Amino acid sequence: MAVDESFNALLLILTAVRNSLMQRRLGATVDVVDMEGGDRRSAEVIVSYSYRTWSVTDENKLWSFTPARGGRIEYSTGEVEQAPRDRDDYLPPEIALFFPLSMRIWGGIPDDFRVAGAEVEGEGVRLALIALEDPRFTGSAFVDTKYGVMTEYETPARRFSVRDLSWLPHL
């Protein structure tokens, strides 16, 4: 893979992410597989870029964020947990997929992986990932450049897949 190809592929991701931030609401289902135990779960996700809100709903809880209220988790048991306001920047993994530049893959101080290569593939960009602490551990990701969303993310520990991705009407 030529350096110019990787560079151009990364520019496509930046453009797609910037474009998505000017769009309306997105909805999708995120499937998560624990690669070690094989456990599977799914969550419904809604992200409103213009209102800066998001929600993740699975069988046990609704986790949501609004700028006015901050993060809030409503459990199926009726218990409600308010996230501390100093954690407003935290994104659950299912939501971070909708903000690819927030994923822990870019080789920064808080990151677990770094991008080792990028290649245009169909309607997006495929990323090859290498663990920062132990380069024997690798992963991959795919960013859909139509939506600016990471629709696949796989590490030795977990696999995330986004399906049924679509624009939703404004509220």
ABEGO torsion letter per residue (X at the ends): XBAAAAAAAAAAAAAAAAAAAABBBBBBBBBBBBAAAGBBBBBBBBBBAAAGBBBBBBAABBBBBBAAAEBBBBBAAGBBBBBBAAAAABBBAAAAAABAAABBAAGBAABABBBABBBBBEABBBBBBBBAABAABBBBBBBBAAAGBBABBBBAABBBBBBGBBBBBBX
